[in-house]
């Protein structure tokens, strides 16, 4: 047992592996100096969206201080999905504000060992996430190499390698990547420059080999940088396997771009719609079955609700039929999307006063998320009426009645 582990054991601290998401507001001091009340109002609205998405992705916010938010996840994939959806949702909110009053978060995500102290988490695992967010652009996301290794080929993302960076008060450099593009959500701000490693030999054998290929015209300068990042941690004997992995990644990126084009072509609204066959069938037709939780005895709101969901703004209005279940003050439902292999998930809360909050998103076969829409409304006399919008601003309405 190491000295640190011995000290942790003696002090009653528990250690565990966790994914940490650290977020901080860019230019917060300037915003507060110019207009404190307006900045706090915007920040609190953003924070509410932030915390709701963390909860949706099975994470928890374990610390807040001023404009900083720290969240914990058990899955690197869910943490990165959450980070991308947070930035997309907050971008929509910021678009409604003057550019000088926008509140933009920087986000860093790291997988590492942490110490548990009550409900708080401490240690280098948290510190690295905080340093990563400082490198990210406003509205952008940076991840560590440990997170990159977990999410590669599992999510439809494009990455920009920033190299091995030295961070203040951290003894070892950290492999750092910026998320440059998210399928279905678009481009994220990322640092313009590629950073060289601050330690280690100036040229490793694999780098020399790559430079020779570049001089021969076989590899472009951009490809050189990308392959160096993938291969620099292995020996030259591992080059064929790593180049194969690079080729596999490029095919995956092509598939992601193709999928993104499909999503853009069909639009967010189409991605959440049910297949055409269901558009004209009666409500008892092939809409995907919903498995409800046990209804709360004596709760008049509990039960099966059916009706239409309609999209508007910019295109002819389109409606489709769907259904959901209310049980234990929760509403849930799902149905197949018009995009092959995708499923639409609906979830939300219903208060005792009849206020309804609903979140919808499409989920592809690989587990990645596509279109996202949020709605708010009222439940009254057995009817749910809710309105909201997609991330691109297109409107959505829901009108369901208790079956």
Buried (B, 14 or more C-beta within 10 A) or exposed (E): EEEEEEEBEEEEBEBEEBBBBBBBBBBBEEBBEEEEEBBBEBBEEBBEBBBBBBEBBEBEBBBBEEBBBBBBBEBBBBBBBBBBBBBBBBBBBBEEEEEEEBBBBBBBBBBBEBBBBEEEBEBBBBBBBBBBBBBBBBBBBBBBBBBBEBBBBBBBBBBBBBBBBBBEEEEEBBBBBBBBBBBBBEEBBBBEEBBEBEEEEEEBEBBEBBBEEBEEEEBEEEBBBBBBBBBBEEEEEEBEEBEEBBEEBEEBBEBBBEBBEBBBEBBBBBBBBBBEEBBEEEBEEEBBEBEBEEBEEEBEBBBBBBBBBBBBEEEEEBBBBBBBBBBEBBBBBBBBBBBEEBBBBBBBBBEEEEEBBBBBBBBBEBEBBBBBBBBEBBBEEEBBBBEBBBBBEBBBBBBBEBE
